[in-house]
Amino acid sequence: MTRWHMGLIVGLAVLCTGCPATLKPEAMQPSISPAQHRSAGDLLVVAMGATEVSKAKPIHLTDEGFAQALAVSLERSGLFRQVVRDATSQYQLHATVQSVDEDIFGIDMTASIDVQYVLARMSPKGLVWEKRIRTSHTAGMSDSVISITRLQMATEGAVRKNIELAIQEISELNLE
């Protein structure tokens, strides 16, 4: 391989590692086991804070993407009769992303996410469950040689674990 070819490969690698990426909701959905307790009520999912805390990061987590991953995961869990995004419901789950931290240097890329969850009953109004969950995930060279891809995989993994823990805890509640 000539120096010119090697320079071209290095240049492409640098170019690809600097590309910002937006997380895909389907990559943030955990494998869900059946719920221990099920509710006959509907659930409205509201997510906020993700777009704001990740706008200056190389990997962008959006409120819409996080809400979609959370809603689909809850729907698959069977915890509630139906998960809705913009209708009245018996329960509301507010998920506020407090922080997204990403290691942008190194061979192993680690990302962590901190989310405040609040589950409330709408009628009669009342707090059902509240918890702040912080999770992290590391992606190494065996996952991808491209650093931005490793960082994306690490962030998706941290979100996946966070959603999984939230659903696990909610599934232990006796909702009705």
N, C-alpha and C positions, 0 to 999 in steps of 0.2 A: 504494500500500500504506500502510495507516495505521500509526501508532506501535504500536498494540496488536498488529497482525499481526507487525510487525517484532520486537517483544518476545517474542511467542510463538515465532517461528522461532529467535531467539537462545537462548531458554530450552530449547527442544527440542534444539538443537545442543549446548549445554552438558551437558544430561542424557545424551545419547547418547555423548558423548566420555568420560564417567566410568564407563561400564558395563564391569566386568571381563569378559574373554573367555577361553575355554579353546580352545587350538589343536586343530584337527581333524587326525587322522593322515593322511587322504588329501591334505590341503593341504601336508603336509611330505614327500611322496614325490617324489623327482626322476625325471626321464625317464632311464631306464637303457639304455645300449647293451650289446650282448651281451658277456659276459665273455671275456677273452683266454684264461684258463685255468679249467678247471672241475674241481671235486672230486666224487668219487663218494660222499663222506661227507655226513652230516647235520650241521646247525649248530643249536645252541641259542643263542638271543639273550636276553641279560639286560641290562636298562637300569635305572639307578638314579641318584639325585641330582637329577633334573629337578624332581620335585614339591617337594623341599626348597628348592632355590635359586630357584624362581620363585613361591613362595607369597606373598611380599610385593610381587609385581610386578603391574602392571595386566593383563598377559597371562600366563595360566597354562599352563605346559608340564608335563604329567604324565608319570610314569615309564611308565605304560601306553600313553599316546598316542605317546610317543617310541619305545618298544619296538615298537609295532605298525607305525609308519611305517618303522622300520629293518628289521624282519622282512619286511614286504611288499616293500620295495625290494630286499632281498637275494634274496628269492624270485624276483622278476621278472628279476633279473640273471642267474639261472641258474648262479651261482657254485658252489652246493652242490646235492646231489641233492634235499634237502628242508630247509626251515627250520622248526624246531619251537620251541614256547614253553615246554613243560613235560615234556620226555621226555629220555631219555639220547641222546647223540649223539657222533659222532666228534670234533667241534669245538665250542668254546664261544666266543662273542663277548660280552665284557662291555663295555658302554658306560656310562661314568660321566660325567654332566654336571657339570662343574666350576663353570661360571658361565653365566648368561644376563644380558646387559646390554642395556638398552633406553633409548633417548633418548625421554623423554616430552614434551619441548617442542620446538617448531619446526615448520617447514613440511614438511621432509623428516624422516621418522622412520627411524632406523637401529637395528638390533638385531644383537647378536652372541652367539654361543654357543661355548663351549669344552668339548670332549668328549675324555675319555681313553678310548681303545679298547685292548682287550687280546684278541687272538685266541690261543687255546690248543688244542692237540691233547690229547685226553683219554686216548688209549691208543696208544702210550706217551705219558705226560704230558710236555708240553713247550710252551714259549712259541714261537709261530709268528710273531707280529707284534704290535708295540705302538707306538702313536702318539697324540700329543695334537694334535687338530685344532681350530683356531679359525677361524670364518668369520663374515662379517657380510653384511647385505643392507639396502639402503635403499629405502623406498617413499615416493614423492612425491605431491604434490597431483594429478598426472595419474592416479594409481592409485585415490585416493579423497579426497573432501573431508572425510570424517569422520576425525578424528585417531586414534581408537582402532582404526579399521579399518586405517589406514595402519600403525600399530604392530603389529597382528596380522599383516598382510601381510609386514612387515619381519622379524618373528620367524619366521614360517613359511618365508620365503625363506632366512634364515640356517640354519635346521635342514636344509632341503632341500639346500643347498650342502654342509653338513657331512656329511650322509649320502652324498651323491654322491662327495665326495672320499675318504671311507673306503672305499666300494665300489670306486672306481677303484684305490686302492692295494692293496686285498686281491686284486683281479683280476689284478694283476701278479705275485702270488706263485705259485710252483709248489707247490700243496698236496699233490699225489700224483704 
